[in-house]
Amino acid sequence: MPIAPALLIRGARAFTPGCDPHRPAVRDVLVVGDRIAAISDPDGPPLVPPPGAEIIDARDRLLMPGLVSAHYHSYDALLKGRFEDMPFDVWALHSQPAYWGRRSKAEIRARTLLGAMECLRNGITTIQDMNSLVPQDEETLDTILSAYAEIGIRVVFSIALRDLPDLDIAPFMAPDLSVEAAAIIGGKPGDPAADLAFVEAQLKRLRPLPARLHWALSPSGPQRSSTALLEGIADLSERYGLPVFTHVYETRAQLAKARRIYGADGGSMVRHMARIGLLTPRTTLAHAVHITEEEIALVAESGAGVVHNPLANLKLKNGVAPVAAMKRAGVRVALGCDNNSCSDCQNLFQAMKMMSLLAAGSDAEPAGVLACDAVEAATTGGARAVGLDAEIGTIAPGMKADLLLLDLRDPAWLPFTSATRQLVFSETGRGVDTVLVDGRVVVRHGRLTLLDEATYRGELAEVMEQVEADFARLLPRQAPAIAPLLDANARLAAQDLGLDRLAGGGLRGRR
Ligand SMILES: [Zn+2]
């Protein structure tokens, strides 16, 4: 589809900055090229579209900024629905790309499109894809980026690096671990210099990136990275001005490992990052479930942020991130949907609701985490995390036209009492009607415009044959490590580490 030169969204209730969050005023929004050109005044005359402009009749629609999922991995998009009731490290044993080995180009394309398709259909216009390239080469990278360019989503892409291959829980495995299990849990150490050189070569080769693609940097996690690797990423971030996303304190094993390996930093992963120069306003910590109040204060002071992934944190038995404490401390919070194999959907309506409900259910008193905080996390918070808050996340003239129209005739919105609360507590994604990225309509009446979904389903069916066969082989190959991992996990669960983040206080197993 050609890019419309001009497009007028007529008569939508528009979530503009400073609007009544419950009953936003009805406005016209004019999009020219990839940006918002004008917004009508609620009491003023309607906007007059330029000749030839497309008109979208948005009566009974809520217009809001496209949602930003600030934590996602596309590599396992085809593993949706495979797993449940697994602690993190057991799940990792089945889902991490290193265990799956090289995939075909057709499969990489299919999985990339699938994740993006689900995001767009759910009103997510920007994702941060933290991707482990297997193999780490230009062909794999280009296959992913070209699929994203085709479907029209905005992507902040990072190549996840780690040079310490062991599962996070490895230091806590029983000493009598079998050679077979040890080989699965361990792995070959990486070469930080070569990895950093690869990433920098890509930054140079693909500069500027095509429209809607942006770079970020990712050490997979500080606990999976040597100091050399972390310092190298801090240096790249500084020199190229790029945002950094990394997994911090997602699991209890990561907390225990930090206490053990970061003695020089008082056992704190956050202090370790700060000392290395990796805790800056460009940094976003994914998860931060097992973070202390003192570390939260340090994050706030540094200007770094957190991306909260409530769906994945619950499904992988990691518990509840202390979002109310983060808000009190002034930490900026974004939201993510994380992997398809551990949240099983790319749906920020679910994540927004979960963020609000978990904060509510963690405290018998009013804790001050409101629906507006969830909406902010899914829009401006995400835009800030990916370093694009001057471009997206807000409906204002001059901003990129990454927009979402929700159908207020859907039962979720009847009767219409509060845009903010119904967005968080009632909308499921069913009301997503029209989605624009860069001024281009990529979803119209709930259907993708740039990809033929029936043709895509055929492509998917073809690659799934190999996925099914490899999955069937993976299960027995990884099986010897499961019992020892569960054993280590149970011992860690029983250990007092000074923090308890499980919902319900961990009714079984400790205290
Ligand atoms: Zn993640």
Residues whose N, C-alpha, C, O or C-beta is under 5 A from the ligand:
A	BS01	ZN	none
